[in-house]
Amino acid sequence: MKAVCPNNHEHKEFITVAHIAQDWVVDENGNFLEVAEECTETVVSPNRENTWVCKICGAEAIVAEN
């Protein structure tokens, strides 16, 4: 897959969604207290169906298969 900014093909950084797992500190009832580790693994990587936005100019990117 490849993302392309429609405003400027030199823009190479994009913002999109990835789903991650993180470790929490919880109390004896399982209630959240604080984050122990920001990201322990990537559960779902970014994919074509997500919205991709150019980090530089804010345009919605065109995402295609290679």
ZAVEXSE-558976 format. One record per atom (N, C-alpha, C, O): x, y, z; atom name; residue number from 0. Coordinates in steps of 0.001 Angstrom, whole numbers. Each point is the difference from the previous one (the first is absolute). Layout:
REM residues N
<setor <X; Y; Z>; "CA"; NUM>,
...
REM end
This chain:
REM residues 66
<setor <854; -1169; 0>; "N"; 0>,
<setor <-854; 1169; 0>; "CA"; 0>,
<setor <897; 1227; 0>; "C"; 0>,
<setor <1129; -39; 489>; "O"; 0>,
<setor <-1642; 1123; -1039>; "N"; 1>,
<setor <755; 1256; -38>; "CA"; 1>,
<setor <-973; 1166; 107>; "C"; 1>,
<setor <-1018; 49; -689>; "O"; 1>,
<setor <1361; 900; 1581>; "N"; 2>,
<setor <-805; 1212; 160>; "CA"; 2>,
<setor <674; 1133; -759>; "C"; 2>,
<setor <1224; 126; 0>; "O"; 2>,
<setor <-2045; 694; -645>; "N"; 3>,
<setor <501; 1146; -766>; "CA"; 3>,
<setor <-832; 1222; 370>; "C"; 3>,
<setor <-1229; -60; 22>; "O"; 3>,
<setor <1906; 1162; 268>; "N"; 4>,
<setor <-695; 1258; 255>; "CA"; 4>,
<setor <-466; 579; -1338>; "C"; 4>,
<setor <811; 150; -913>; "O"; 4>,
<setor <-2096; 179; 778>; "N"; 5>,
<setor <-485; 543; -1268>; "CA"; 5>,
<setor <487; 1428; -275>; "C"; 5>,
<setor <-31; 458; -1142>; "O"; 5>,
<setor <479; 243; 2187>; "N"; 6>,
<setor <471; 1377; -172>; "CA"; 6>,
<setor <1485; 84; -369>; "C"; 6>,
<setor <421; 910; -714>; "O"; 6>,
<setor <365; -1874; 1212>; "N"; 7>,
<setor <1434; 46; -246>; "CA"; 7>,
<setor <573; -1398; 198>; "C"; 7>,
<setor <1; -520; 1117>; "O"; 7>,
<setor <477; -81; -2176>; "N"; 8>,
<setor <521; -1371; 63>; "CA"; 8>,
<setor <1305; -92; 785>; "C"; 8>,
<setor <473; -1102; 280>; "O"; 8>,
<setor <112; 2235; 77>; "N"; 9>,
<setor <1208; 5; 830>; "CA"; 9>,
<setor <-334; -171; 1486>; "C"; 9>,
<setor <892; -292; 795>; "O"; 9>,
<setor <-2149; 467; -410>; "N"; 10>,
<setor <-422; -209; 1385>; "CA"; 10>,
<setor <-42; -1506; 247>; "C"; 10>,
<setor <-732; -718; -681>; "O"; 10>,
<setor <1500; 241; 1636>; "N"; 11>,
<setor <168; -1437; 217>; "CA"; 11>,
<setor <-421; -474; 1386>; "C"; 11>,
<setor <230; -1163; 329>; "O"; 11>,
<setor <-837; 2014; 496>; "N"; 12>,
<setor <-439; -408; 1337>; "CA"; 12>,
<setor <-1498; 193; 137>; "C"; 12>,
<setor <-551; 1016; -422>; "O"; 12>,
<setor <-107; -2017; 1027>; "N"; 13>,
<setor <-1457; -11; 97>; "CA"; 13>,
<setor <-438; -392; 1404>; "C"; 13>,
<setor <742; -648; 737>; "O"; 13>,
<setor <-1943; 1045; -382>; "N"; 14>,
<setor <-605; -372; 1279>; "CA"; 14>,
<setor <-1159; -937; -311>; "C"; 14>,
<setor <-875; 322; -804>; "O"; 14>,
<setor <877; -1488; 1450>; "N"; 15>,
<setor <-1067; -983; -163>; "CA"; 15>,
<setor <-108; -800; 1292>; "C"; 15>,
<setor <706; 287; 967>; "O"; 15>,
<setor <-1568; -1270; -943>; "N"; 16>,
<setor <-285; -763; 1210>; "CA"; 16>,
<setor <757; -1324; 9>; "C"; 16>,
<setor <94; -685; -1019>; "O"; 16>,
<setor <441; 338; 2184>; "N"; 17>,
<setor <503; -1335; 297>; "CA"; 17>,
<setor <-572; -367; 1368>; "C"; 17>,
<setor <-150; 865; 864>; "O"; 17>,
<setor <-161; -2109; -671>; "N"; 18>,
<setor <-518; -445; 1298>; "CA"; 18>,
<setor <1141; -682; 746>; "C"; 18>,
<setor <642; -914; -517>; "O"; 18>,
<setor <-403; 1376; 1743>; "N"; 19>,
<setor <1103; -519; 797>; "CA"; 19>,
<setor <-511; -568; 1316>; "C"; 19>,
<setor <-1124; 271; 420>; "O"; 19>,
<setor <1975; -1063; 218>; "N"; 20>,
<setor <-270; -465; 1360>; "CA"; 20>,
<setor <939; 752; 930>; "C"; 20>,
<setor <1148; 271; -351>; "O"; 20>,
<setor <-1641; 62; 1535>; "N"; 21>,
<setor <855; 637; 997>; "CA"; 21>,
<setor <-256; -643; 1350>; "C"; 21>,
<setor <-1099; -475; 286>; "O"; 21>,
<setor <2133; 470; 530>; "N"; 22>,
<setor <-114; -559; 1357>; "CA"; 22>,
<setor <-479; 1082; 956>; "C"; 22>,
<setor <466; 1139; -40>; "O"; 22>,
<setor <-1392; -1513; 887>; "N"; 23>,
<setor <-561; 908; 992>; "CA"; 23>,
<setor <352; -463; 1404>; "C"; 23>,
<setor <222; -1187; 240>; "O"; 23>,
<setor <-175; 2123; 668>; "N"; 24>,
<setor <-4; -282; 1426>; "CA"; 24>,
<setor <-1463; 114; 420>; "C"; 24>,
<setor <-657; 1002; -281>; "O"; 24>,
<setor <151; -2039; 956>; "N"; 25>,
<setor <-1404; -7; 439>; "CA"; 25>,
<setor <-61; -314; 1487>; "C"; 25>,
<setor <959; -495; 592>; "O"; 25>,
<setor <-2111; 795; -5>; "N"; 26>,
<setor <-193; -368; 1400>; "CA"; 26>,
<setor <-538; -1429; 77>; "C"; 26>,
<setor <-125; -680; -1018>; "O"; 26>,
<setor <-189; 237; 2224>; "N"; 27>,
<setor <-449; -1376; 212>; "CA"; 27>,
<setor <-1309; -331; -694>; "C"; 27>,
<setor <-336; -1174; -151>; "O"; 27>,
<setor <-422; 2204; -282>; "N"; 28>,
<setor <-1258; -206; -714>; "CA"; 28>,
<setor <154; 130; -1515>; "C"; 28>,
<setor <-981; -98; -737>; "O"; 28>,
<setor <2209; 319; 277>; "N"; 29>,
<setor <239; 158; -1430>; "CA"; 29>,
<setor <-233; 1406; -514>; "C"; 29>,
<setor <-24; 213; -1212>; "O"; 29>,
<setor <-147; 752; 2103>; "N"; 30>,
<setor <-199; 1393; -404>; "CA"; 30>,
<setor <1330; 640; -384>; "C"; 30>,
<setor <1010; -176; 681>; "O"; 30>,
<setor <-1030; 918; -1779>; "N"; 31>,
<setor <1191; 669; -503>; "CA"; 31>,
<setor <559; 996; 1003>; "C"; 31>,
<setor <-741; 790; 584>; "O"; 31>,
<setor <2061; -836; -388>; "N"; 32>,
<setor <682; 979; 840>; "CA"; 32>,
<setor <965; 848; -821>; "C"; 32>,
<setor <-1; 1226; 109>; "O"; 32>,
<setor <827; -1875; -932>; "N"; 33>,
<setor <946; 719; -854>; "CA"; 33>,
<setor <542; -939; -1082>; "C"; 33>,
<setor <-142; -1220; 86>; "O"; 33>,
<setor <756; 1812; -1089>; "N"; 34>,
<setor <630; -778; -1067>; "CA"; 34>,
<setor <1384; -416; 464>; "C"; 34>,
<setor <790; 838; 434>; "O"; 34>,
<setor <-491; -2131; -523>; "N"; 35>,
<setor <1317; -511; 384>; "CA"; 35>,
<setor <942; -24; -1197>; "C"; 35>,
<setor <1191; 278; 143>; "O"; 35>,
<setor <-1712; -607; -1316>; "N"; 36>,
<setor <795; -79; -1231>; "CA"; 36>,
<setor <-875; 501; -1141>; "C"; 36>,
<setor <-1073; -551; -245>; "O"; 36>,
<setor <1523; 1597; -458>; "N"; 37>,
<setor <-811; 636; -1056>; "CA"; 37>,
<setor <-416; -965; -1104>; "C"; 37>,
<setor <-1159; -1; -416>; "O"; 37>,
<setor <2081; -810; -57>; "N"; 38>,
<setor <-323; -906; -1105>; "CA"; 38>,
<setor <785; -1285; 154>; "C"; 38>,
<setor <1225; -8; -126>; "O"; 38>,
<setor <-1930; -1082; 400>; "N"; 39>,
<setor <671; -1289; 147>; "CA"; 39>,
<setor <-7; -806; -1292>; "C"; 39>,
<setor <867; -847; -213>; "O"; 39>,
<setor <-1851; 1112; -653>; "N"; 40>,
<setor <-38; -657; -1306>; "CA"; 40>,
<setor <-996; 714; -913>; "C"; 40>,
<setor <-902; 696; 466>; "O"; 40>,
<setor <1080; -881; -1758>; "N"; 41>,
<setor <-960; 507; -979>; "CA"; 41>,
<setor <-1007; -1108; -258>; "C"; 41>,
<setor <372; -1094; -425>; "O"; 41>,
<setor <-1636; 1368; 678>; "N"; 42>,
<setor <-1060; -985; -192>; "CA"; 42>,
<setor <-460; 24; -1457>; "C"; 42>,
<setor <-137; -1053; -623>; "O"; 42>,
<setor <-101; 2245; 79>; "N"; 43>,
<setor <-390; 171; -1403>; "CA"; 43>,
<setor <792; 1162; -573>; "C"; 43>,
<setor <-90; 1122; 500>; "O"; 43>,
<setor <862; -1381; -1540>; "N"; 44>,
<setor <774; 1046; -665>; "CA"; 44>,
<setor <-907; 862; -869>; "C"; 44>,
<setor <-1126; -397; -301>; "O"; 44>,
<setor <1605; 1577; -109>; "N"; 45>,
<setor <-784; 823; -924>; "CA"; 45>,
<setor <-348; -777; -1270>; "C"; 45>,
<setor <786; -822; -473>; "O"; 45>,
<setor <-1973; 1093; -71>; "N"; 46>,
<setor <-405; -682; -1229>; "CA"; 46>,
<setor <-643; 977; -975>; "C"; 46>,
<setor <-277; 1148; 349>; "O"; 46>,
<setor <46; -1605; -1560>; "N"; 47>,
<setor <-551; 838; -1073>; "CA"; 47>,
<setor <-1342; 610; 347>; "C"; 47>,
<setor <-292; 1123; -411>; "O"; 47>,
<setor <-525; -1837; 1153>; "N"; 48>,
<setor <-1361; 461; 284>; "CA"; 48>,
<setor <-34; 1165; 978>; "C"; 48>,
<setor <-1011; 696; 93>; "O"; 48>,
<setor <2094; -472; 636>; "N"; 49>,
<setor <70; 1139; 927>; "CA"; 49>,
<setor <53; 1310; -783>; "C"; 49>,
<setor <328; 13; -1187>; "O"; 49>,
<setor <-651; 1076; 1858>; "N"; 50>,
<setor <250; 1325; -552>; "CA"; 50>,
<setor <1460; 334; 287>; "C"; 50>,
<setor <467; -140; 1130>; "O"; 50>,
<setor <243; 577; -2155>; "N"; 51>,
<setor <1390; 431; 123>; "CA"; 51>,
<setor <28; 1492; -310>; "C"; 51>,
<setor <-527; 430; -1027>; "O"; 51>,
<setor <1136; 360; 1904>; "N"; 52>,
<setor <52; 1452; -168>; "CA"; 52>,
<setor <1466; 421; -65>; "C"; 52>,
<setor <818; -438; 810>; "O"; 52>,
<setor <-498; 1280; -1770>; "N"; 53>,
<setor <1359; 516; -133>; "CA"; 53>,
<setor <359; 786; 1259>; "C"; 53>,
<setor <-717; 920; 395>; "O"; 53>,
<setor <1823; -1288; 224>; "N"; 54>,
<setor <441; 673; 1222>; "CA"; 54>,
<setor <417; 1443; -272>; "C"; 54>,
<setor <-67; 843; 894>; "O"; 54>,
<setor <496; -554; -2119>; "N"; 55>,
<setor <519; 1327; -333>; "CA"; 55>,
<setor <-1119; 984; -355>; "C"; 55>,
<setor <-35; 1111; 529>; "O"; 55>,
<setor <-890; -1515; -1433>; "N"; 56>,
<setor <-1001; 962; -476>; "CA"; 56>,
<setor <-1441; -335; 396>; "C"; 56>,
<setor <-898; 818; -203>; "O"; 56>,
<setor <665; -2008; 764>; "N"; 57>,
<setor <-1334; -357; 457>; "CA"; 57>,
<setor <-931; -579; -1049>; "C"; 57>,
<setor <-1166; -267; 291>; "O"; 57>,
<setor <1664; 66; -1516>; "N"; 58>,
<setor <-843; -574; -1055>; "CA"; 58>,
<setor <-227; -1484; 242>; "C"; 58>,
<setor <876; -687; 526>; "O"; 58>,
<setor <-2038; 194; -906>; "N"; 59>,
<setor <-251; -1429; 92>; "CA"; 59>,
<setor <776; -697; -1112>; "C"; 59>,
<setor <-134; 335; -1176>; "O"; 59>,
<setor <935; -1295; 1565>; "N"; 60>,
<setor <885; -685; -936>; "CA"; 60>,
<setor <-754; -1000; -865>; "C"; 60>,
<setor <-1084; -467; 346>; "O"; 60>,
<setor <1686; 161; -1463>; "N"; 61>,
<setor <-460; -1083; -873>; "CA"; 61>,
<setor <847; -1209; 358>; "C"; 61>,
<setor <1228; 57; -66>; "O"; 61>,
<setor <-1882; -1155; 448>; "N"; 62>,
<setor <716; -1203; 403>; "CA"; 62>,
<setor <-336; -1103; -987>; "C"; 62>,
<setor <-1169; -328; -207>; "O"; 62>,
<setor <2198; -239; -397>; "N"; 63>,
<setor <-195; -1033; -1025>; "CA"; 63>,
<setor <894; -1193; 288>; "C"; 63>,
<setor <973; 97; 749>; "O"; 63>,
<setor <-1319; -1220; -1353>; "N"; 64>,
<setor <858; -1179; 49>; "CA"; 64>,
<setor <1225; 285; -847>; "C"; 64>,
<setor <-81; 739; -981>; "O"; 64>,
<setor <1205; -1313; 1347>; "N"; 65>,
<setor <1220; 160; -817>; "CA"; 65>,
<setor <-113; -774; -1288>; "C"; 65>,
<setor <924; 14; -812>; "O"; 65>,
REM end
